Amino acid sequence: MKIKFSSQQLGVAILFIGIVLRLIVFGQNRSLFIDEANLARNIVEKGFSSFFQILDYDQYAPPLFLCISKCFTLLMGANEWALRAWPLLAGTLSLWLVLRISQQLQLTGLAYLIPISWMSFSTLFVRYHTEVKQYSSDAMVALLLVFLLLRTRLHKQENNSAAVLSTRFYLSWGVVGCCAPWFSMYSVFVLFGIGVFVALKCWREGSIRRLLFWGLTLCSWLLSFGIYYLLILRFDLGKDALIDYHSQFSFPTNWLKASAWQQAGGVLQSILRSTFGFTFLAYLLGGLGLVIGLVHLYRRAGYLLIILGLPILTAWVASAFGLYSLIPRLTLFFLPLLYLIFAYSFQGLDRRSFSIRGKRLSFRYLLLIPIALLLPLQKGPEYLWAPLKIEELRPVLVQLNPMIEAPTPIYVNHEAEPAFAFYQALHEFHPYVNQVQSYRAKWDEYPAAWLETLPIDKSEVWLLYSHLISDYATGRMQADLQGIPKTWEVGHQLEAEGVIAIQYLRKND
């Protein structure tokens, strides 16, 4: 007897596997890396009211995201589990939402399975669903807004569908739109798409009264975002260091320069890589699928094109004006929308067939080819047997502690300083190393100059480096070490992923 599974049953099974995968990665309890540690320091050090002001350590995160994370640390302690609890919950909810949205869009067959499969096994989503950053929450809020709108069924093409709009609709969306940016700043892009869609729907149906009510709702959104901008956002947008760093991830505007085309190609490649995988085949099949999906949406469901496509287009326009960055982690909120557009290119094709030598074959067999080629490029399942590691400072500190028996100077490189500060002063099990006299270096300082300042009776020191995740960072460390005076020699050395601690002993000449 053959057992058949519906696409909805398979979707639930993939959802369950995706949740299990995230729980396993969450349980691996990797160390905080530089950006996580800096945000964690703000969460642990500050009170709730301070989250509605500028953060320290060049960090940015929405106030309500920080408030929720703070609550978890108060309940569970200042540790990695508590700090990553909300991103994990938001990521789990995101998986459920993308499945529910697929149902609202009435996707069937492979089209129904594509968004949940991509999102469940994406390396990017698995990582940020278990990381102390707001990107998981950003994606969840974006999906929640889309889901809430689709539940109203306004996207259906029937005439006078806007006639069902009630006072409750305007009030509820007024509250939702006012609160959303405080959970996720990037929700403004999704809200823009929703605002345009509902306004266009009312206008086409000739309802000036409903359009005026919707205009008042939009004004409440603008007022809330204006307050948010004045309190926090205008200061973050004006930081020169952030502007310089993210400029390479902006969509260019001066198309007369060859460099603009090169930068645009790099940005598009980055988005396709984040969405579909790291090969030319992924770019080709993924890009082709998106084009076909956009065409199908334009022909069959123009309103859905506004809801799903306008937030992405708005983000790109904002990046062209230097107001937004298309760096991969900041595109996380609209990647599920790309998955849904891509899935729409497969909608209904599995019910069609073609003929070969008189035999009718279903298109579903041809559709399996691009899926079979693209899905393995999502490397998330590898974390089931190979732990996700970025910068493992905590294990190095644990090994270092018993090796130091007397107060010993330790030079902490500026990129190791955030995590070192958190584990030494803020973690619930702090300090991780007891007998150290730490010197926390600035970005333009070098250990050779620091060694010259030590008293002659100091015969042992340690150098601590982190964030060694690129050839550039490793090269800078090696240049530092080459400058160490010849009066010092290497003793012990402790290493972990992205981290190294080196003992130097003064020579007895």
N, C-alpha and C positions, 0 to 999 in steps of 0.2 A: 504494500500500500504506500503510495506516494504522499508525503507530507508537504503541503504547500503553505508558504508564508506570504502574507500580504506585505506591501511596501510599508504600511503603517506599523506592522509588527516588527519588521526589520529595523525601521527607524527607532523604535523604542529600544531594541536590543543594542543598536549603535550608541544611543544616548546612554544606556547603562554602562557600556564599555568605556565611553568617554569619561564618565564620572569616576569609575574605578581607576582609570589611568591617572586622573588628577589626584585622587586620594592617595595613590601610591607615591606620586611625586611629592605631594604634600608631606607624607610620612617620612620621606627621605631626609627632611629637615636640613636642607643645605644652609650653609652660612649666609649671612647677609653680605651683599657686595656693596660697593661704594655708594650707589644711588639709593638703594634700599636703606642702608645704614643712616644716611643723611636724613631721609624722610622719617625713619624710625626715631631718630633723635628728637625731631620736632614733635612727634606724636607723644613720646614719653615725657619730654621736658615741659611741654606747654599745657596750659589749661584750655578748656573748650572755647572760651571767648577769644583766645589768641589765634585760633584757627581762622578767624574772620579778618585777619590782618596778614601782612607779608610774613612769609616763613623765613627761617634762618637757613644757612648753608646752601644758598642758591637753589632752593627747592620750591616747587609749586605743586599743589594738590587742592582739589575742591574742598571747601570747609566741611560739608556734610559727610564726605568720604572720611575726612580726618576724625570727625566726631564719632562715627561708627567704629573706626579702628581704635580710638581712645577707649571706648566702652569695652571692647574686647580685652585690651590690656589691663583695665581695671578689674575685669572679671577673672582673667586667666593668668595675669602676670605679664611683666615686660619680657617677652620671649618671642621666638620666631613663630611658634604656633599661633599665638594670639594676633600677632601683626599680620599674618597671612590668612587668617580665618575669613575676613570679609572678602578679599579677592577670590578665595576659593568658593565661597557661597555665591558671589556674583557670577563667577564663571560657570558654576553649575546651573544657575538660573538662566544664563545666556544660552546654554545648550537646549534647555527646555523651551525657551522662547523661540529659538530658530526653528524648532520642530513645530511649534504651534503656529508660527507665521506661515510655514510651508503648508499647513493644513488650511489656514485662512485663504491662501492664494490658490488653493485647490490643486496643488502640484500632485502628480501621480507618478507611479513607477520609479524609474531612475531619477527623474527630476525631483521627486520628493526626498530621495536618499542623499542626493549630492550635498546640500548645505550642511546637514547634520554630520555627514561623513568627513567633509573637509574641516569643519570646525572642531570635531572631536579629536582628530588626529594631527592637527596643525601644530608644528613645533612652537610657533609664536604664541598660539593660544594656550597650549599646555604650560608654557613657561610663565606667561603673565597671569594666568589663572592661579598661580601659586607663588606670587611675588608681591612684595610690599610696595606696590605702586598702584596708581588709580586706573590703569589702562583696562583692566578687567571690568571694573565698574563702569567705565566709559562705554564699553561695548554693550553691557547689560542695559544701561539706561537708554541707549539708542534703539536697541531691539524692543524694549518695553514700550517706548513711545510709538514705534511702528505697530506693535501688536495692539495697543489700546486703540489706535486709529482704525485699524482693519476690523476690529470687533464692531465698530459702528456700521460697517458695510457701506460707508459712503463712497468707496471706490468702485462700487458696482455701477454699471452704465445706465441703470434705469433712470428715466426722467423723474424729476421732483423728489429724488432721494434726499435732498437737503431739507425737504419739508418736515422731516422727522426731527430736526434739530430743536431742542427744547432749552429752557432756561438752565436746566441741570447740565446739559452738554456744555454750554458756555462757561458756567461756573466751575465745573470739574476740570475743563481744559485750561481755564484761567489759573487754577491752583497748580495743576501739573506743570504748565509752562513756566510758572513763576519759580517753582521749586527745582525743576530739572537742572538749570545751570549751576546751582549750588551743590548738586551731586556730581555733575559732569559738565565742564565748560563746553565740550564739543557737542553737547546736546543742542546747542543753538543752531547747528547746521541742520539737524533733523527737524527741529522746530520750524526752521525757515521753510523746509519742504512741506511740512504739514500746513503751515500758515498759508502758503501759496495755493496748495491743493484745495483747502476748504474755501478760500476766497474765490478761486476760479470756479468751483462747483456752485457756489451761491450766485455768482455773476452770470454764469451760463444759464441758470434756471430762472434768472430775472427776479431774484428775491433781494431787493435793496434793503429791506428791514433786517433780514438775517445777515446780510453783508455788514450792516452797521454794528450789529451785536458782535459779530466776529471781529470787527475792527477794534471794538473796545477790549476784547480779549487779547488781541495782539498788543494793544497799548499797555496792558498790565504786564505782558511779557517784557516789553521794552523797558518799562519802569524797573522791574526786578533786575534785569540784566544791566541796566544803567547803574544801579546801586552797586552791583557786583563789580562792575568795571571800575567805578570810582574808589571802592575800598581796596581792591586787590589787583585786578587784571592790568590796569594801566601801568603799575609799577613793574610787573613781570614782563610786559611787552617791551619796556624800555631798557632792559638790561643788555648792555653791549655784548657781554660774553655770550649770552644766549643767542642774540641776533647773529653774531659772527659764526657761531657753531652751526646754527640751523639754516644759514643762507644757502648752503649747498643743496638743501632738500626743498627749496622753494621752486615753484613752477616759474620759468622765465617769461619775460614779456617782450624783450627786445629781440625779435626774430630775425633781424638783419645781421646779427652776429652768429658766427659758426659755433661759438661757445654756448650760446643759448640753446641751439638744437642739441648739442652734446649734453647739456645739463637736463633738458627735457627728456632725452632718451634715458639718461641715468635714473631720473625720477620714475618714469614709466616702468623701467626694468625693475626698480626696487619694489614698486607696487605689485607687479606681476609675480615677482619672486616671493613676496610675502603671501600672496594669495594662492599660488599654484605650485611653486617649487623652484628649484635652483638650476634648471637646465633650459637649453634653447627650446626643446620640445615642449616644456611646460609653458614657456612664454608664447609659443606659436599656438598650441591647442587652447590654452587659457584665453589668450587674446581673441582668437577666432570665436570661441564660445561666447565671450562677452559681447562681441559685435552682433552675433546672431541673436543673442538674448535681448539686446537693446532694440534691434529691428522688430522682433516679435512683440515686445512690449509696446512699441510705438504703434504697431498695426492693430493689436488686439486689446490692449489695456493701457491707453494713454495716461490715465490717472495713476496707475501703478508706476509708470515711468517717472512721474513727478515725485511720488512718495519715496521710491527707492533710489532714483538717480540724482535728483536735485541736491540732496545733502552732500553727495560726493562731488558734484560739480561746484557747489558753493565752497567746499573745503579747498578745492584746487584754485578757485579764484582768489580766495583769501590768502593762499600761499603765494600767489603771484604778486600780491600787494605787501608781502612781508608780514602778514598778520597770523600766519599759521605755517607749520612745518609738516612736510610729508615724509618725515623720518619714519621708518617702519612702525615703531611702537605707537606713534600718534595716528597711524592709519587704522589701528585696531578696531576703532568704533565703526568704520564703514566697510571693513572686509566682509562681515556677514551679508551686507547688502550686495556686494559683488558676487558672493556665492549664490544668492537668490536670483540675481540677474543671469548669471551663468546657467543656473538650473532651468531658467525659463526657456533657454534655447533647446532643451530636451523635452519640453512639455508636449505631450501628445504624440511624439514621434514613435514611442514604443508600441503604439496601437496601429501604426502603419506597417506595411510590408512591401517587399520587392520580389521580383521574379528572377530566378536563375535556372535556365534550362527547364522551364515549365514548372518549377517548384516555387511555392510562395514561402518566403522567409521573413520573419519579423525583424523590424529595424532595431529591436532591443539588442540583438546580437552584435550589430555594428556599433551601437551606442556603448557597449561594454568596452570597446577598444580604447577610446580616449580615457574612460574612467580607469581602466586597468593600467594605462600608462601613467596617468597623473597621480592617482591616489598613493602609490608607493613613495612618491616624492615628499609626502607629508611624514616627517621623521618622528613625530610624537610617540608612536608605539615603541620606539627604541628605548624609551625611558622605563619600560617595564623591566628590562634586564640590565640596563646601563644607567646608573643614577645621573640625574641632571645636576651638573656642577658648573659653577661660574668662577667664584673666588672663595676658596675654603680657608678663611682666616682662622676660624674657631678651632679646628683641629691642630693648627700650628701653635696657637696659644696654649692649648691643653698639653702638647708635647713640651713646650718651652718652660712651663711653670716648674716642673721638678728639676730642671737642669740649672736653675738659678737659685743658689743658696744664700747669697748675700746681695745687698742693694747693688744693682748693676745698671749702667746706662744703656738705653736702647734708643736707637735712631729710627723714628717712624716716618717713612716716606709719605709725602702729602696725599698720595692716593690710597695709602693704607690707613691714614688717620681717621676717616669716618667710622669704619668698622671697628678699629682699635678703640676709639673713644666710646663707642656703644658697648662693646664687650667688657671694657675696663670699668665703666662708671654707671651704665644704665641697665644692663641686662640683669634679670632677677638673680643670676648666679655670679654677679660681678664681685671682685675682679677675677679675671681668668689667669692673670699672672701677678703674683704678689710682690716679689722683690725686684721691682724695676723702677728706674728713674727715667721716665720717658721724655724724649725731646721730639716734639711734633713739628716736622719740617714744613716750610712753605714750598710752593712749587718751584721757586728759583734758588733753593738752597741745595747744598751738596754735602755728603757725609765727610768728605776729606776736610773741609773747613771746620766742621763740627768736631772732628777728632782732635784738631789742633787746640781746641779750647778746653780739653779734659785735663784734670790734674794728673801729675806723673804717677800717682799711686793707683790710678785706674788702669788695670792691666787686662780687663775683659770688657768687651762691648758686644752688642747685637745690632744688626741692621735688619729692619723689617720692610719688605716690599710687597705690594699687592697690585691688583688690577693688571697683571701680566698676561693680558689676553690678546696681545697683538705683537708683531715684530717690532713696531715702533716703541712700545712700552718696555719690551725686553731689551732693546738696544739702548734705551736711556739708562736702564739699570746697569747694564754692562759698562757703559761709559762712566757712570758713577764709581763703580768698583775699580775700574782701571786707574782712577785718580787717588785711590787709598794710598797713604804714605807707606814706604817700604819698611817702616818700623813696626808695621802690623802684619800679622799672618792669619790666614783662615784656620779656624778650628772646626767646630761642628756646623752642620747645615741641615735645616729642616725645610721640607718642601711639601706642598699640596697644590691642588688645582689653582693656578693663577697667583700663588703666594709663595714667598720664600723668606726664611729667616736665617741669617748668616752670622756666626760667631767670629769675632776677630780678637786675637790675643796679641798683647804687646810683646815684641821680641826682647829677650834678655841679652842685649849686646854689651 
